Amino acid sequence: MVLKHLVWRGLGLCLAALCASTALAQTASPLRVEIVATQLQSPWALAFLPDGRFLVTERPGTLRVVEATGAVSAPLPGVPAVAAGGQGGLLDVLLDSDYANNRTLYLCYAEPGAGGNSTALARAQLSQDRSQLQNVQVLFSQQPKVASSAHFGCRIAEGRKDGRPDGTLFLTLGERFSRKDDAQRLDNHNGKVVRVGKDGSIPADNPFNTPAARRDGALPEIWSYGHRNPQGLVLAPDGALWEHEHGPQGGDELNRITRGRNYGWPIITYGENYGGGRIGSGITAQAGMEQPLHYWVPSIAPSGMAFITSERYGKAWMGNLVVGSLKFGYLARLELAAPFSGKVLRESKLLPELGERVRDVRQGPDGLLYLLTDSPNGRLLRVLPR
């Protein structure tokens, strides 16, 4: 059923039946956390090295190796120059699917340049002794550069086709806060998900990489548009691309991304301006624009996202989606109607006692979840069944 247009007002509270796609279950957490490492400087993203070590990015512009014992390395040389400030800095990291053979990884970060900064995607190799980055190459730079320290987006996912890596990368790009109307235009990269080859090329089957679209000014890297500040991106085991993004005051969204589709920002939203007042016409639906699978009012400020594909937490948890909350400091568990389906049945708060900004959520090779908490003394945590 199509929801009627809603306007969110007052204290940010609302009737659950109207402003959320599911009820929020208030249950005791069946999980506990184990500290892996501490004293990380505003950590942003996590990757698992094949030897049991971890790679962690830190927003000030540093990349570190964390030993299985919790020891944290000095910053690795070779990281590209970053615009560190506000929400900008060194952000996501992703290991190539063939990392064991090619030692290749991908970084996205706030790239300084003429006119301001923007999100960039780079490829590099970790040296054999894990002491530095080598052969760094910038694959993509968001255009235009903007004088802003907000809304970089910057999550990476590797593309697959028929269950196999297809040589492409997806990257989320924020609309830079001051340029929200850009999200509806195809002549810029603001408020977009883009898709590029691992060598920086533009895939021939991108939706706007056609002669007609290019004549109209569309940028060929664009995969989808109408996004605000996407800080969650994951490819489900069935090949579907899932994304979440920060709304304004309310209206954080969970979306399943389809090529060429418009996800509405800032024309439709379930949020409102900071301090109150509608955004645009204050509508939540319009023909030709996608509805979120799930949304949050009030905002939880989501960051990081992972599907549970192991049985470490019991069979009932397999296929569930977990999302970190920066604002409230917990882990949200979204139970789906079927594994990786587009219908959210219910949401639960996990680890509400954590009380720390959850910046990243990943499932490790051991089938367990790992969290990064974002603060000047951030932590890497392992999540265990209680």
C-alpha positions in Angstrom: 0.0 0.0 0.0 1.3 3.4 -0.9 1.9 5.5 2.2 0.2 8.9 2.4 2.4 11.9 2.5 3.7 12.5 6.0 5.3 15.5 7.7 7.5 14.8 10.7 7.2 17.4 13.4 7.9 18.3 17.0 10.2 16.1 19.1 10.9 13.7 16.3 8.5 11.1 17.7 5.8 9.5 15.6 3.3 6.7 15.4 5.2 3.5 14.5 2.5 2.4 12.1 2.9 5.5 10.1 6.6 6.5 10.2 8.4 3.2 10.3 8.1 0.1 8.1 8.3 -2.2 11.1 8.0 -2.0 14.9 11.2 -1.8 16.9 11.6 -4.7 19.3 13.0 -3.8 22.7 14.7 -7.0 23.8 17.7 -7.9 25.8 20.8 -8.3 23.7 21.7 -11.9 23.1 25.3 -10.8 22.3 28.4 -9.7 24.1 31.5 -8.0 22.8 35.2 -8.8 23.2 37.8 -6.1 22.8 40.3 -6.8 20.0 42.1 -3.4 19.9 41.9 0.0 21.4 43.4 3.5 21.0 42.4 3.8 17.3 42.0 7.4 16.1 38.5 7.8 14.7 38.5 4.5 12.9 36.3 4.3 9.8 36.6 1.0 8.1 37.8 -2.5 8.6 39.2 -5.3 6.3 40.3 -8.8 7.2 43.8 -9.9 6.0 44.1 -13.6 5.1 46.7 -14.2 7.9 44.3 -13.2 10.7 45.4 -9.6 10.9 43.1 -6.6 10.3 43.5 -3.4 8.2 41.8 -0.3 9.8 41.5 3.1 8.2 41.4 6.2 10.5 39.7 9.4 9.4 42.7 11.6 10.1 44.4 9.9 7.1 46.2 6.9 8.5 46.0 3.2 7.7 47.1 0.6 10.3 47.6 -3.1 10.7 46.1 -4.6 13.8 47.6 -7.9 15.0 45.4 -10.7 16.2 46.8 -9.9 19.6 45.4 -6.4 19.4 48.8 -4.7 18.8 48.4 -1.7 16.5 51.0 -0.8 13.9 52.4 2.6 13.2 50.7 4.4 10.2 51.6 2.8 6.9 53.4 5.0 4.4 52.0 5.4 0.9 48.4 6.5 1.8 47.2 9.2 -0.7 46.9 12.8 0.6 43.5 13.3 2.2 41.4 16.3 3.2 41.0 15.5 6.8 38.4 17.6 8.6 34.8 17.4 9.5 33.5 14.2 8.0 36.3 14.0 5.5 39.5 11.9 5.7 40.6 8.4 4.9 37.3 6.4 4.8 36.5 3.0 3.4 38.9 0.1 2.6 38.1 -3.1 0.6 40.4 -6.0 -0.2 40.2 -7.3 -3.8 38.5 -10.7 -4.1 41.9 -12.1 -5.4 43.9 -10.4 -2.6 45.7 -13.6 -1.7 47.4 -13.5 -5.1 47.6 -9.9 -6.0 47.8 -8.1 -2.6 45.5 -5.4 -4.1 43.1 -3.2 -2.0 40.9 -0.2 -2.6 40.6 3.0 -0.6 38.1 5.8 -0.8 38.9 9.1 0.9 38.3 12.9 0.8 40.6 14.1 -1.9 41.9 17.7 -1.8 42.0 19.8 -5.0 41.3 23.0 -6.7 38.0 24.4 -5.4 37.7 22.2 -2.3 37.6 18.4 -2.0 35.6 15.4 -3.2 35.5 11.6 -2.8 38.1 9.6 -4.6 38.7 5.9 -5.1 42.3 4.5 -5.3 43.9 1.1 -5.9 47.1 0.1 -4.1 49.1 -3.0 -3.1 50.1 -3.8 0.5 53.7 -4.8 0.6 54.7 -8.3 1.3 55.8 -7.4 4.8 52.7 -5.3 5.4 54.8 -2.2 6.1 53.6 0.2 3.3 51.3 0.8 0.4 52.8 0.5 -3.1 51.7 1.2 -6.7 49.0 3.6 -5.6 46.7 4.7 -8.5 43.6 6.9 -8.4 40.8 5.2 -10.3 38.0 7.8 -9.8 37.5 11.4 -8.5 34.1 12.8 -7.8 33.3 15.9 -9.7 32.9 18.8 -9.0 35.3 19.6 -6.1 33.2 21.4 -3.4 34.3 23.6 -0.4 32.6 21.4 2.1 33.6 19.0 5.0 30.4 17.0 4.9 28.6 14.2 3.1 31.3 12.2 1.4 29.4 8.9 1.3 32.4 6.6 0.5 31.6 2.9 0.8 33.0 0.5 -1.7 31.6 -2.9 -2.9 33.0 -5.2 -5.5 30.6 -6.2 -8.3 29.7 -9.7 -9.2 27.9 -11.4 -12.0 26.6 -15.0 -11.8 28.3 -15.3 -8.5 31.7 -14.4 -9.8 33.7 -11.1 -9.5 33.0 -9.1 -12.7 35.9 -6.6 -12.5 33.9 -3.7 -11.3 33.6 -1.6 -8.2 30.6 0.3 -6.8 31.2 3.5 -4.8 28.7 5.7 -2.8 29.0 9.5 -3.1 27.3 12.0 -0.9 25.7 15.2 -2.2 28.1 17.3 -0.1 25.3 18.9 2.0 25.4 22.3 0.4 24.6 20.8 -3.1 21.6 18.7 -2.4 19.8 19.6 -5.6 22.8 18.1 -7.5 21.5 14.6 -6.5 18.7 14.9 -9.1 21.0 16.0 -11.9 23.1 13.6 -14.0 25.8 16.1 -15.0 27.7 15.7 -11.7 28.6 12.9 -9.3 27.0 14.4 -6.1 24.4 12.1 -4.5 25.2 9.1 -6.7 26.3 5.5 -6.6 28.9 5.1 -9.4 30.3 2.0 -11.0 33.8 1.8 -12.5 36.2 -0.9 -13.6 39.1 -2.0 -11.3 41.4 -0.2 -13.7 39.3 3.0 -13.6 37.5 2.3 -16.9 33.8 2.9 -17.4 31.8 -0.3 -17.9 30.0 -0.4 -21.2 26.8 -1.6 -19.6 26.5 1.3 -17.1 22.9 2.7 -17.5 24.0 6.2 -18.6 27.0 5.1 -20.7 25.0 5.5 -24.0 25.4 8.0 -26.8 22.0 9.5 -26.1 22.6 9.9 -22.3 26.1 11.4 -22.9 24.7 13.9 -25.4 22.3 15.0 -22.7 25.2 15.6 -20.3 24.9 12.5 -18.1 28.1 11.2 -16.6 28.7 7.6 -17.7 30.0 6.4 -14.3 26.6 6.9 -12.6 24.7 3.7 -11.6 21.9 5.3 -9.5 21.1 8.8 -8.2 18.9 10.8 -5.8 21.0 9.8 -2.7 21.9 12.0 0.3 24.9 10.6 2.3 25.3 6.9 1.8 27.5 5.2 4.4 26.5 1.6 4.0 26.9 -0.6 0.9 27.0 -4.3 0.6 26.5 -6.9 -2.2 24.1 -9.6 -1.0 25.0 -13.3 -1.7 22.2 -13.2 -4.4 24.0 -10.4 -6.2 21.7 -7.6 -5.2 23.3 -4.3 -4.1 22.0 -2.9 -0.8 22.7 0.7 0.4 21.7 2.9 3.3 22.0 6.6 3.7 21.7 9.4 6.2 18.5 11.4 6.1 18.3 14.9 7.4 16.3 15.2 10.7 14.7 11.8 10.3 14.4 9.8 7.1 17.5 7.6 7.1 16.9 5.0 4.4 17.7 1.4 3.5 17.5 0.8 -0.3 18.1 -2.0 -2.7 19.9 -0.4 -5.6 18.8 -1.0 -9.2 20.7 0.3 -12.2 19.6 3.7 -13.4 16.9 4.3 -10.7 16.2 7.6 -8.9 16.0 7.3 -5.1 14.4 10.6 -4.6 16.5 12.9 -2.5 15.8 15.8 -2.0 12.3 15.7 -3.7 11.0 12.9 -1.5 12.1 12.1 2.0 10.7 10.9 5.3 12.7 13.5 7.2 12.6 17.3 7.6 15.0 20.2 7.9 17.2 20.5 10.9 15.3 22.4 13.5 12.0 21.7 11.8 10.2 22.6 8.5 9.5 20.5 5.4 12.1 19.9 2.7 10.8 21.0 -0.7 7.2 20.1 -1.0 7.3 17.8 2.1 6.3 14.7 0.1 7.3 11.1 0.7 6.5 9.6 -2.7 6.5 10.6 -6.4 6.1 8.7 -9.6 9.5 7.6 -11.0 11.2 7.6 -7.6 12.0 4.6 -5.5 10.7 4.0 -2.1 13.1 2.8 0.7 12.7 -0.8 1.9 12.9 0.6 5.5 13.5 4.0 7.1 14.2 5.4 10.5 12.4 8.3 12.2 14.0 9.6 14.3 17.4 9.1 12.6 19.8 6.6 13.9 22.7 7.9 11.7 23.5 4.5 10.1 27.0 3.5 9.2 28.4 0.2 8.2 26.2 -2.8 7.2 26.6 -6.6 6.8 24.5 -9.6 6.0 24.9 -12.5 8.4 25.6 -15.6 6.4 27.1 -17.9 9.1 25.4 -20.0 11.8 27.5 -18.5 14.6 24.4 -16.7 16.0 22.0 -19.5 15.2 20.1 -20.4 12.1 17.4 -17.8 12.8 19.9 -15.1 12.2 21.1 -16.2 8.9 20.2 -13.8 6.1 19.5 -11.0 8.6 21.0 -7.6 8.0 22.9 -5.6 10.7 23.5 -1.9 10.7 25.5 0.3 13.0 24.1 3.4 14.6 26.3 6.4 15.1 23.7 8.5 16.9 22.5 6.0 19.5 25.5 3.7 19.8 23.9 0.3 19.1 23.7 -2.4 16.4 20.4 -2.7 14.6 19.3 -6.2 13.5 16.8 -6.3 10.6 15.0 -9.5 10.1 13.8 -10.1 6.6 10.8 -12.0 5.3 13.2 -14.4 3.5 17.0 -14.3 3.3 18.1 -11.3 1.3 14.5 -10.4 0.4 13.3 -6.8 0.1 10.8 -7.0 3.0 11.9 -6.1 6.5 9.7 -7.9 9.1 11.1 -6.4 12.3 14.0 -4.5 13.8 15.8 -5.1 17.1 18.3 -3.1 19.1 21.4 -5.1 19.8 24.1 -4.1 22.3 22.3 -1.0 23.5 24.6 -0.9 26.4 27.6 -0.3 24.0 26.9 3.5 24.0 29.6 4.1 21.4 29.3 5.4 17.8 29.3 2.3 15.6 31.1 3.3 12.4 31.6 0.0 10.7 30.1 -3.5 10.8 31.7 -6.5 9.0 31.3 -10.3 9.1 34.7 -11.9 9.5 36.1 -15.1 7.9 35.3 -16.8 11.2 31.6 -16.0 10.7 31.5 -13.5 13.6 30.6 -9.8 13.4 33.2 -7.1 14.1 32.6 -3.5 14.9 34.6 -0.3 14.8 33.6 2.4 17.2 34.3 6.0 16.1 36.0 8.2 18.6 39.5 9.6 19.3 40.0 6.4 21.3 38.1 4.0 19.0 37.9 0.3 19.4 37.8 -2.8 17.3 35.3 -5.2 18.8 34.4 -8.9 18.2 30.7 -9.7 18.7 30.1 -13.1 20.3 26.9 -15.0 21.2 26.1 -14.6 24.8 
